[in-house]
């Protein structure tokens, strides 16, 4: 998946002042696109990790077994299309706190 849905994303500089979440899926706030960051208690990071897991489930139901994934192509680039930027620290925290545990639980090797 390229980008979380807008309701999961932090407002970008182009969103109206006072926005609770991003107005669309294009662009990305930095250092992470997720509304409440990537810490252990982030409900949006947890939901985004679940999206990854369900993405892999959908492939598996079609007989495709995915060996590996990356969190984001060009993670530090807040692309003007559907994207979610991370700096090295927030990407590592997202993996450690959310994506890694979700994949270990739902897609063990």
N, C-alpha and C positions, 0 to 999 in steps of 0.2 A: 504494500500500500504506500502511496506517495505522501499522503497527508491525512492527519486526523480530520474529522468533520469540524466545521467552524465552531460548534458549541464547545469543543474541547480546547480550542486554541486561544491563546492570549491575544488581546488586541494588538494590531500592528500599528506602526506610525501613521498609516493612511486611514485607519478607522476613526470614527468620530470620538472626540474627547469624552471620556467617561464610559466608554463601551465596556461591558462586562466580559465579552468574548469577541473574537474576530468576527467581522461581518461576512467573510467568505473564506474559502479554502486557499486562495492564492496568497503568496507572501508568507512571512514568518517573523514573529517577534524573536529577539535574541536575548539571552543565550539559549533559550529553549522555547519552542512554540507552545508548549502546554500551559494551560491556564494557571495551574497551581504548582508548577515546577515538576520536579521528578523525585522529590524526597519520598521516604517510605510511606507517608500518609497521603500522597497525591491521588485523589480519586480519579483524576483525568488520565494520569499516567497509567494507572491500573486498568482503566477502561481501554486505553490505546493498546496496551499489551494484550488484552483480551481480543481486540480486533485482529492483531497479528495471529493469535492462536486460531481464531475462527477462519482466517484466510487460509491457514495451513490445513484446517479441517476440510474446507471446501475443496482444496486440491486433492486431498486424500480420498474423498468420496468419488472423485473422478479417476482414481487409480494412479495419481501422481504423488510420489513421495519426495518431499523436498528435503535435501540434505543440509542446507544451510541458508541463512538469510542475513541481510545487513539491516541495520536500523534505518538508515537513510543514505541515498546516493548524495554525494557532496554535502555532508552534514553541516558544514559551517556556512553554506551559501543560502541566504534567505531568498530563494528564487522567486521571480515574479509569476510563477505558476504554482500549482498545488505542491506544497512543500512543508517541511517541518525542520527548522534548523536546530542544531545542537552544537555547543562547543565540546571539546574532548571530555570535560568533566561532567557535563550534564548528560552526554550520551552514555558515559560509563555508569553514572548513577541510575539512568533509566534501565540499563541492562541489569545492573546489580539488584536494584530494588523492585523491578516490575517484570521486565521481559524475560530475564533468566529464570526466575522462579515460576512464571507462568508456563514457559516452555518445558521446564523440567517436570512440572505437574501434568501437563496435558499432552506432551509429545516426548516422552522419555526415549532415549536411544535404545 
